[in-house]
Amino acid sequence: MDQGSGAGPHRARGRLGAPSCGARAPGAPWARFSAWLECVCVVTFDLELGQALELVYPSDFQLTDKEKSSICYLSFPDSHSGCLGDTQFCFRIRQCGGQRRPWHTDDRRCDSGAPVSLQREPAHYFGYVYFRQVKDSSVKRGYFQKSLVLVSRLPFVRLFQALLSLVAPEYFDKLAPCLEAVCNEIDQWPAPVPGQTLNLPVMGVVLQVYIPSSADKPESGPPKQCSHKNLLPAPVVLTSVHELDLFRCFRPVLAHVQLLWELMLLGEPLLVLAPSPAVSSEMVLALTSCLQPLKFCCDYRPYFTVHDSEFKEFTTRTQAPPSVVLGVTNPFFIKTLQHWPHVLRIGEPKMPGDLPKQIKLKKPSRLKTLDTKPGLYTAHTTYLHRDKALLRRLLRGLQKKRPSDVQTALLRQHLLELTQGFIIPLEHYMASLMPLPKSITPWKDDFLRSLERSGPQLTCLLKGDWLGLYRRFFKSPHFDGWYRQRHKEMAQKLEALHLEAICEANLEIWMQDKSEVEVVDLVLKLRERLVRAQGHQLPVKEATLKRARLYIETVVGSLPKDLQVVLCPP
C-alpha cells in the first residue's frame, strides 16, 4: 500500500474509539474478553493522513503512540505487494512502556498448564490482520482500503484467522454495530484453559477448539472433539488453534528443511523476503514452530516494514546482526541487510499439485541489490547429514495425491523427532541433577562427556557432528531459555517436595526445641508457599494444601495469644 509521504499514522476518532483512559482492572468489564484479546483495531487509509487508526475497541484499552504507529503501518501490505481483494496475515510488535494490564488469576492458570511455546506473550502483542482492498468508485481514491486487526498475547493464529474470516466481511458491510456485538459475544467465552475442548459462539456460528495442554503427548495430537449432537448450529471444528499447514508453507524449501531447522535451533539471524505479507508471516511462523516442543526464545517478526520502530535496531551495522527471524516484502531489505549471514528469498506461490521447483542454496556473495532470484543465501554448513528418506516420502505422497494434512503430519513428526532426539539427552542430564540443583552451574563439560553413552544416537538415526551442534547450541538464546525454564521447574518441584515433607513431619517433636522466632518464621514461609501453590506456581496436590493449612492453624494455636493476634488479625 502507499505510505503517506511525510505523514505518520494518525488516529481518526470513531464512535467506539474514544481516547483510552487506562488499563482494565481484573474485576472490571471485559475481563473475559481480555483472556483472549487485548483489543480490536480498525485501520483505514486517509488521503490526508495516510494509515489512520479509526477505532480501538473496547475503548478503555490503552495503546502508546509507538504501538499505534506500528499497528497502523503493519496492518497494510506495503506498495510492493499489490494485494487486491481480501488478505490475511499477522505481525508481532514489542509492547512499549511495560506491562499495563494486571494479569488475572485465570491468565496464570492458563499459562501454567499450557506448553511453553503457547503461553501468552508477556512483552509482545500479536496482530492478526484481515485486509480488504477493492475498487470503489464512491471513494475519492477509487479503492476501499481497510484492515480489521485482532490484538492478542496468544499465538493462536489458526483460531484468530478463522474468527476474522467470520467477522471481517460482515464488519466491512455493517461497520461498528457488528463489531460491538462480536466483542460482547467474545466477552461471554470461557477462559482458554489448557486441556479443555471449548465451544465459542460468534455471529451465529460455534467454533469448537481444543486448547493444548503441557500434559498432551506431542505424538498423539489433540483428543477427539466432544460430541455435538445437541448443539445447534453444529459447530465448526478447528483441528488446531495454532498449527499451520506446514507442508504448504515449506513446499519451496522441502530440500532444505533440516538446514533451516539447524538455523532456528542455533538462533541464527534470518531474513525472509516474500512476495506478500501472507506468505511472509506464514513462513516465519512455520520456521519458529520447527523447534516444538521447545519454546522459540529468539525475537521474530512475521511481517516487518521500514516504518517499524525497531528498524534501526535490526539494521545497524555497528554490531553483529541480532538473533531474529524477519519477514519482509520490500526488496529494499536485501540492500540494507546485506551483512546478514542468511537470507531466504521466496518466489510467488504455485498452485497445489506437483512439487514446485526447490529453491537452491546460494552463497551470500551472490545477493544482488535488485532482482534477487529465489534462493537460500547462506554459508552455513549443516552439522547433521540430510535425511533423504523424508523428501522421498513426501514426493511419493505428492505422486499419490496424499492430502496436505497427512503430508504436514509426516513433516511435523520428522521435526518433532529431530528436536526430541536433540533435547532428550539434555533432559536426562538435567534430571540426574535434581537432588542437588546448586551443582547445575558447571555442568556443560560433564554433559558433553555423557553423550558417548547416552547421546542422540540412541533415539535419532541421523548421523553427523552432534557434538559440534551442542557446542553451538550452548551459545544460543534457546539454550538459555530452555535452561532457565528447567531450572525454574526443578526449583518449584523441590519447593513442593519440601512442603509435602513438612506436612508429613511430626509437629510436636519438631517444636520441642524451637524458639518462638523459629516457629513464626516457619508459619510465614508456609503461608508464602501456600499462596504460590494456590496461584498454580507450585505443583502441589489439593490434599497437601489442606494439610498445610491445618499445620499452620496448629502451629499458630500453640503460640502465645499476643503472637496469635499478630499472625491472625481479626
PyMOL commands that set and color helices and strands:
alter all, ss='L'
color gray80, all
select helices_A, chain A and resi 33-35+65-74+105-113+116-118+157-174+176-186+246-265+277-291+311-315+332-336+364-366+388-399+404-432+437-440+444-454+456-458+466-473+477-504+507-511+516-534+542-557+561-567
alter helices_A, ss='H'
color red, helices_A
select strands_A, chain A and resi 10-11+39-46+50-57+85-94+124-135+143-152+197-202+205-210+236-237+270-273+299-301+324-328+342-345+361-362+375-378
alter strands_A, ss='S'
color yellow, strands_A
deselect
rebuild
show_as cartoon
